[in-house]
């Protein structure tokens, strides 16, 4: 089965679903360690801003933990490559570049809902949007 790197935007999107998209089962979904922190932070911020009702935060957090996404440990070479990618794509931060770097090193596609990330990442790796799931 092919790996699929899942970024934080895709994981946030999936926490709003009652079930994981069936098409995801044809992949081995993976993510770098920062994905879980990014998603929890985004969910907490959405609750703070009133986008997600407070009583739904725990449900979304539980759905995050239930996602069939395996953590892939990264090393110094991965972090350096992430920095190179961010620089080459003109990104001020390296968070998104970590997902691109992982997809690049695994030779697999990247699942994202973030259109800006998709526009940059497509120069280096195959990308899949949520409409494909």
N, CA and C atoms as a LAMMPS dump frame, in Angstrom:
ITEM: TIMESTEP
0
ITEM: NUMBER OF ATOMS
399
ITEM: BOX BOUNDS ff ff ff
-5.0000000000000000e+02 5.0000000000000000e+02
-5.0000000000000000e+02 5.0000000000000000e+02
-5.0000000000000000e+02 5.0000000000000000e+02
ITEM: ATOMS id mol type element x y z
1 1 1 N 0.843 -1.175 0
2 1 2 C 0 0 0
3 1 3 C 0.892 1.242 0
4 2 1 N 0.425 2.284 -0.619
5 2 2 C 1.167 3.536 -0.736
6 2 3 C 0.975 4.399 0.496
7 3 1 N 2.08 4.999 0.96
8 3 2 C 1.975 5.986 2.031
9 3 3 C 1.247 7.213 1.512
10 4 1 N 0.691 7.977 2.417
11 4 2 C 0.051 9.251 2.129
12 4 3 C 0.331 10.159 3.309
13 5 1 N 1.027 11.262 3.076
14 5 2 C 1.289 12.21 4.156
15 5 3 C 0.041 13.073 4.346
16 6 1 N -0.442 13.124 5.567
17 6 2 C -1.633 13.905 5.923
18 6 3 C -1.168 15.153 6.653
19 7 1 N -1.526 16.327 6.135
20 7 2 C -1.136 17.556 6.825
21 7 3 C -2.207 17.963 7.836
22 8 1 N -1.909 18.982 8.617
23 8 2 C -2.809 19.414 9.689
24 8 3 C -4.159 19.881 9.153
25 9 1 N -4.168 20.581 8.019
26 9 2 C -5.45 21.069 7.492
27 9 3 C -6.369 19.911 7.108
28 10 1 N -5.796 18.861 6.548
29 10 2 C -6.598 17.685 6.185
30 10 3 C -7.091 16.966 7.435
31 11 1 N -6.244 16.894 8.447
32 11 2 C -6.651 16.235 9.692
33 11 3 C -7.762 17.026 10.377
34 12 1 N -7.663 18.357 10.397
35 12 2 C -8.736 19.18 10.974
36 12 3 C -10.023 18.924 10.213
37 13 1 N -9.944 18.899 8.907
38 13 2 C -11.112 18.625 8.056
39 13 3 C -11.741 17.289 8.434
40 14 1 N -10.902 16.273 8.617
41 14 2 C -11.431 14.945 8.93
42 14 3 C -12.005 14.846 10.337
43 15 1 N -11.589 15.72 11.26
44 15 2 C -12.171 15.681 12.605
45 15 3 C -13.617 16.17 12.6
46 16 1 N -14.031 16.807 11.522
47 16 2 C -15.428 17.256 11.43
48 16 3 C -16.331 16.178 10.845
49 17 1 N -15.739 15.052 10.449
50 17 2 C -16.508 13.963 9.836
51 17 3 C -16.814 12.877 10.857
52 18 1 N -17.969 12.288 10.728
53 18 2 C -18.347 11.2 11.633
54 18 3 C -17.518 9.95 11.374
55 19 1 N -17.123 9.74 10.112
56 19 2 C -16.305 8.579 9.764
57 19 3 C -15.161 9.029 8.854
58 20 1 N -14.111 8.251 8.869
59 20 2 C -12.967 8.523 8.002
60 20 3 C -13.364 8.2 6.56
61 21 1 N -12.975 9.043 5.603
62 21 2 C -13.326 8.764 4.207
63 21 3 C -12.833 7.385 3.769
64 22 1 N -13.693 6.652 3.084
65 22 2 C -13.38 5.295 2.634
66 22 3 C -12.114 5.255 1.782
67 23 1 N -11.908 6.266 0.932
68 23 2 C -10.743 6.285 0.04
69 23 3 C -9.424 6.311 0.813
70 24 1 N -9.464 6.787 2.047
71 24 2 C -8.245 6.835 2.858
72 24 3 C -7.736 5.428 3.166
73 25 1 N -8.608 4.449 3.145
74 25 2 C -8.214 3.079 3.471
75 25 3 C -7.338 2.448 2.392
76 26 1 N -7.246 3.084 1.229
77 26 2 C -6.373 2.548 0.182
78 26 3 C -4.943 3.054 0.329
79 27 1 N -4.687 3.808 1.388
80 27 2 C -3.358 4.345 1.675
81 27 3 C -2.916 3.941 3.08
82 28 1 N -1.634 4.106 3.335
83 28 2 C -1.087 4.055 4.692
84 28 3 C -0.818 5.495 5.09
85 29 1 N -1.768 6.166 5.77
86 29 2 C -1.594 7.574 6.131
87 29 3 C -0.521 7.756 7.203
88 30 1 N 0.334 8.755 7.002
89 30 2 C 1.415 9.064 7.933
90 30 3 C 1.509 10.576 8.097
91 31 1 N 2.199 10.996 9.16
92 31 2 C 2.411 12.423 9.393
93 31 3 C 3.632 12.618 10.286
94 32 1 N 4.267 13.792 10.178
95 32 2 C 5.355 14.104 11.098
96 32 3 C 4.77 14.438 12.471
97 33 1 N 5.571 14.38 13.512
98 33 2 C 5.066 14.595 14.88
99 33 3 C 4.301 15.9 15.099
100 34 1 N 4.648 16.947 14.376
101 34 2 C 3.996 18.233 14.633
102 34 3 C 2.526 18.257 14.244
103 35 1 N 2.062 17.284 13.439
104 35 2 C 0.677 17.309 12.964
105 35 3 C -0.317 17.334 14.116
106 36 1 N -0.117 16.49 15.124
107 36 2 C -1.086 16.415 16.219
108 36 3 C -1.137 17.716 17.007
109 37 1 N -0.008 18.336 17.26
110 37 2 C 0.001 19.619 17.975
111 37 3 C -0.659 20.709 17.154
112 38 1 N -0.385 20.725 15.863
113 38 2 C -1.004 21.73 14.995
114 38 3 C -2.518 21.584 14.962
115 39 1 N -2.995 20.361 14.876
116 39 2 C -4.437 20.136 14.801
117 39 3 C -5.115 20.504 16.114
118 40 1 N -4.55 20.051 17.229
119 40 2 C -5.15 20.412 18.531
120 40 3 C -5.177 21.921 18.717
121 41 1 N -4.116 22.595 18.31
122 41 2 C -4.065 24.052 18.42
123 41 3 C -5.137 24.697 17.545
124 42 1 N -5.293 24.209 16.317
125 42 2 C -6.315 24.762 15.416
126 42 3 C -7.718 24.536 15.964
127 43 1 N -7.966 23.355 16.534
128 43 2 C -9.278 23.07 17.112
129 43 3 C -9.553 23.957 18.328
130 44 1 N -8.548 24.124 19.181
131 44 2 C -8.709 24.985 20.355
132 44 3 C -8.957 26.433 19.939
133 45 1 N -8.232 26.894 18.934
134 45 2 C -8.423 28.26 18.442
135 45 3 C -9.819 28.428 17.846
136 46 1 N -10.276 27.443 17.087
137 46 2 C -11.612 27.518 16.496
138 46 3 C -12.686 27.574 17.583
139 47 1 N -12.465 26.854 18.663
140 47 2 C -13.405 26.891 19.783
141 47 3 C -13.367 28.253 20.459
142 48 1 N -12.176 28.765 20.666
143 48 2 C -12 30.087 21.278
144 48 3 C -12.708 31.16 20.461
145 49 1 N -12.618 31.059 19.142
146 49 2 C -13.228 32.056 18.251
147 49 3 C -14.717 31.802 18.001
148 50 1 N -15.227 30.67 18.479
149 50 2 C -16.636 30.36 18.328
150 50 3 C -16.99 29.647 17.032
151 51 1 N -15.985 29.249 16.259
152 51 2 C -16.226 28.528 15.009
153 51 3 C -16.678 27.103 15.276
154 52 1 N -16.121 26.508 16.324
155 52 2 C -16.532 25.179 16.771
156 52 3 C -17.187 25.352 18.135
157 53 1 N -18.388 24.848 18.32
158 53 2 C -19.016 24.941 19.642
159 53 3 C -18.153 24.238 20.699
160 54 1 N -18.086 24.805 21.871
161 54 2 C -17.235 24.27 22.941
162 54 3 C -17.525 22.806 23.225
163 55 1 N -18.786 22.407 23.128
164 55 2 C -19.118 21.013 23.431
165 55 3 C -18.666 20.045 22.329
166 56 1 N -18.197 20.571 21.206
167 56 2 C -17.708 19.729 20.115
168 56 3 C -16.191 19.541 20.13
169 57 1 N -15.492 20.316 20.956
170 57 2 C -14.029 20.237 20.983
171 57 3 C -13.538 18.856 21.403
172 58 1 N -14.108 18.302 22.45
173 58 2 C -13.673 16.978 22.904
174 58 3 C -13.973 15.901 21.861
175 59 1 N -15.082 16.047 21.159
176 59 2 C -15.425 15.095 20.103
177 59 3 C -14.393 15.18 18.979
178 60 1 N -14.06 16.402 18.572
179 60 2 C -13.07 16.589 17.513
180 60 3 C -11.704 16.055 17.945
181 61 1 N -11.32 16.291 19.192
182 61 2 C -10.039 15.784 19.697
183 61 3 C -10.023 14.261 19.708
184 62 1 N -11.134 13.642 20.069
185 62 2 C -11.216 12.177 20.06
186 62 3 C -11.138 11.644 18.626
187 63 1 N -11.77 12.344 17.699
188 63 2 C -11.698 11.927 16.294
189 63 3 C -10.263 12.044 15.772
190 64 1 N -9.555 13.081 16.212
191 64 2 C -8.149 13.222 15.832
192 64 3 C -7.348 12.015 16.296
193 65 1 N -7.522 11.636 17.539
194 65 2 C -6.782 10.495 18.083
195 65 3 C -7.16 9.186 17.402
196 66 1 N -8.374 9.122 16.851
197 66 2 C -8.838 7.898 16.187
198 66 3 C -8.446 7.821 14.711
199 67 1 N -7.923 8.932 14.16
200 67 2 C -7.535 8.894 12.749
201 67 3 C -6.46 7.834 12.544
202 68 1 N -6.562 7.081 11.467
203 68 2 C -5.584 6.022 11.207
204 68 3 C -4.298 6.572 10.578
205 69 1 N -3.685 7.526 11.263
206 69 2 C -2.473 8.173 10.77
207 69 3 C -1.315 7.786 11.683
208 70 1 N -0.28 7.223 11.098
209 70 2 C 0.896 6.804 11.866
210 70 3 C 1.909 7.94 11.948
211 71 1 N 2.49 8.084 13.091
212 71 2 C 3.54 9.072 13.305
213 71 3 C 4.832 8.563 12.68
214 72 1 N 5.507 9.431 11.941
215 72 2 C 6.811 9.104 11.373
216 72 3 C 7.832 10.017 12.03
217 73 1 N 8.767 9.425 12.744
218 73 2 C 9.815 10.211 13.398
219 73 3 C 10.675 10.889 12.339
220 74 1 N 11.082 12.087 12.639
221 74 2 C 11.943 12.832 11.721
222 74 3 C 13.281 13.111 12.395
223 75 1 N 14.275 13.433 11.571
224 75 2 C 15.61 13.661 12.1
225 75 3 C 16.143 15.017 11.632
226 76 1 N 17.393 15.272 11.932
227 76 2 C 18.007 16.552 11.577
228 76 3 C 18.023 16.772 10.063
229 77 1 N 18.254 15.723 9.297
230 77 2 C 18.257 15.863 7.835
231 77 3 C 16.882 16.289 7.336
232 78 1 N 15.833 15.736 7.925
233 78 2 C 14.462 16.124 7.564
234 78 3 C 14.232 17.603 7.874
235 79 1 N 14.674 18.028 9.053
236 79 2 C 14.481 19.432 9.445
237 79 3 C 15.252 20.371 8.522
238 80 1 N 16.475 19.999 8.15
239 80 2 C 17.254 20.826 7.214
240 80 3 C 16.566 20.901 5.859
241 81 1 N 16.046 19.777 5.381
242 81 2 C 15.345 19.765 4.097
243 81 3 C 14.084 20.613 4.173
244 82 1 N 13.389 20.573 5.303
245 82 2 C 12.2 21.405 5.49
246 82 3 C 12.553 22.881 5.374
247 83 1 N 13.677 23.259 5.953
248 83 2 C 14.132 24.648 5.868
249 83 3 C 14.453 25.013 4.418
250 84 1 N 15.124 24.124 3.7
251 84 2 C 15.436 24.367 2.28
252 84 3 C 14.154 24.54 1.47
253 85 1 N 13.174 23.697 1.728
254 85 2 C 11.903 23.771 1.003
255 85 3 C 11.2 25.083 1.298
256 86 1 N 11.135 25.458 2.561
257 86 2 C 10.479 26.724 2.925
258 86 3 C 11.163 27.904 2.236
259 87 1 N 12.474 27.901 2.248
260 87 2 C 13.208 28.985 1.574
261 87 3 C 12.918 29 0.078
262 88 1 N 12.971 27.825 -0.555
263 88 2 C 12.799 27.778 -2.009
264 88 3 C 11.385 28.169 -2.434
265 89 1 N 10.404 27.925 -1.586
266 89 2 C 9.023 28.262 -1.92
267 89 3 C 8.589 29.627 -1.381
268 90 1 N 9.498 30.316 -0.692
269 90 2 C 9.183 31.647 -0.18
270 90 3 C 8.262 31.64 1.024
271 91 1 N 8.317 30.566 1.814
272 91 2 C 7.482 30.473 3.006
273 91 3 C 8.26 30.977 4.215
274 92 1 N 7.624 31.796 5.034
275 92 2 C 8.28 32.349 6.216
276 92 3 C 8.447 31.317 7.33
277 93 1 N 7.581 30.31 7.34
278 93 2 C 7.622 29.275 8.381
279 93 3 C 7.894 27.917 7.742
280 94 1 N 8.377 26.986 8.565
281 94 2 C 8.733 25.665 8.047
282 94 3 C 7.677 24.59 8.316
283 95 1 N 6.603 24.921 9.009
284 95 2 C 5.602 23.91 9.35
285 95 3 C 5.102 23.156 8.117
286 96 1 N 4.624 23.875 7.123
287 96 2 C 4.109 23.231 5.914
288 96 3 C 5.206 22.461 5.187
289 97 1 N 6.405 23.003 5.216
290 97 2 C 7.532 22.353 4.544
291 97 3 C 7.852 20.998 5.164
292 98 1 N 7.521 20.808 6.436
293 98 2 C 7.762 19.5 7.062
294 98 3 C 6.927 18.409 6.405
295 99 1 N 5.704 18.732 6.038
296 99 2 C 4.843 17.757 5.362
297 99 3 C 5.374 17.465 3.956
298 100 1 N 5.782 18.517 3.262
299 100 2 C 6.323 18.354 1.913
300 100 3 C 7.605 17.528 1.97
301 101 1 N 8.465 17.833 2.923
302 101 2 C 9.723 17.099 3.073
303 101 3 C 9.465 15.619 3.331
304 102 1 N 8.493 15.313 4.18
305 102 2 C 8.18 13.916 4.475
306 102 3 C 7.637 13.21 3.234
307 103 1 N 6.728 13.856 2.516
308 103 2 C 6.183 13.256 1.295
309 103 3 C 7.295 13.032 0.269
310 104 1 N 8.182 13.98 0.174
311 104 2 C 9.303 13.869 -0.755
312 104 3 C 10.207 12.689 -0.379
313 105 1 N 10.536 12.587 0.895
314 105 2 C 11.447 11.515 1.319
315 105 3 C 10.81 10.13 1.205
316 106 1 N 9.496 10.058 1.369
317 106 2 C 8.798 8.777 1.255
318 106 3 C 8.363 8.472 -0.18
319 107 1 N 8.472 9.493 -1.048
320 107 2 C 8.054 9.305 -2.432
321 107 3 C 6.564 9.058 -2.561
322 108 1 N 5.787 9.804 -1.783
323 108 2 C 4.343 9.587 -1.773
324 108 3 C 3.604 10.92 -1.87
325 109 1 N 2.304 10.889 -2.112
326 109 2 C 1.536 12.131 -2.198
327 109 3 C 1.273 12.762 -0.829
328 110 1 N 0.873 14.01 -0.889
329 110 2 C 0.52 14.805 0.288
330 110 3 C -0.956 15.15 0.208
331 111 1 N -1.696 14.857 1.281
332 111 2 C -3.11 15.214 1.383
333 111 3 C -3.214 16.515 2.155
334 112 1 N -3.833 17.523 1.537
335 112 2 C -3.999 18.818 2.185
336 112 3 C -5.287 19.492 1.743
337 113 1 N -5.818 20.324 2.606
338 113 2 C -6.98 21.153 2.294
339 113 3 C -6.507 22.58 2.005
340 114 1 N -5.272 22.865 2.364
341 114 2 C -4.673 24.196 2.264
342 114 3 C -4.256 24.477 0.817
343 115 1 N -4.974 25.348 0.15
344 115 2 C -4.706 25.652 -1.263
345 115 3 C -3.327 26.287 -1.463
346 116 1 N -2.902 27.145 -0.544
347 116 2 C -1.583 27.766 -0.657
348 116 3 C -0.496 26.708 -0.579
349 117 1 N -0.635 25.803 0.388
350 117 2 C 0.329 24.716 0.522
351 117 3 C 0.322 23.86 -0.741
352 118 1 N -0.857 23.567 -1.26
353 118 2 C -0.961 22.738 -2.456
354 118 3 C -0.253 23.387 -3.643
355 119 1 N -0.446 24.701 -3.804
356 119 2 C 0.187 25.405 -4.929
357 119 3 C 1.71 25.307 -4.859
358 120 1 N 2.268 25.411 -3.674
359 120 2 C 3.718 25.306 -3.531
360 120 3 C 4.21 23.877 -3.597
361 121 1 N 3.528 22.978 -2.898
362 121 2 C 3.963 21.589 -2.787
363 121 3 C 3.953 20.872 -4.12
364 122 1 N 3.021 21.223 -4.992
365 122 2 C 2.882 20.524 -6.267
366 122 3 C 4.151 20.645 -7.112
367 123 1 N 5.004 21.607 -6.797
368 123 2 C 6.28 21.74 -7.507
369 123 3 C 7.252 20.634 -7.121
370 124 1 N 7.009 20.009 -5.952
371 124 2 C 7.959 19.02 -5.433
372 124 3 C 7.374 17.623 -5.251
373 125 1 N 6.086 17.544 -4.946
374 125 2 C 5.45 16.248 -4.689
375 125 3 C 4.035 16.242 -5.264
376 126 1 N 3.505 15.05 -5.415
377 126 2 C 2.098 14.927 -5.826
378 126 3 C 1.222 15.356 -4.652
379 127 1 N 0.125 16.01 -4.954
380 127 2 C -0.783 16.452 -3.909
381 127 3 C -2.182 15.911 -4.183
382 128 1 N -2.913 15.722 -3.106
383 128 2 C -4.299 15.267 -3.187
384 128 3 C -5.133 16.208 -2.319
385 129 1 N -6.23 16.695 -2.876
386 129 2 C -7.142 17.535 -2.122
387 129 3 C -8.263 16.694 -1.545
388 130 1 N -9.056 17.262 -0.659
389 130 2 C -10.128 16.497 -0.011
390 130 3 C -11.184 15.999 -0.974
391 131 1 N -11.346 16.685 -2.101
392 131 2 C -12.351 16.25 -3.075
393 131 3 C -11.996 14.876 -3.649
394 132 1 N -10.723 14.493 -3.549
395 132 2 C -10.301 13.171 -4.033
396 132 3 C -10.661 12.064 -3.068
397 133 1 N -11.011 12.428 -1.848
398 133 2 C -11.399 11.423 -0.863
399 133 3 C -12.902 11.276 -0.875
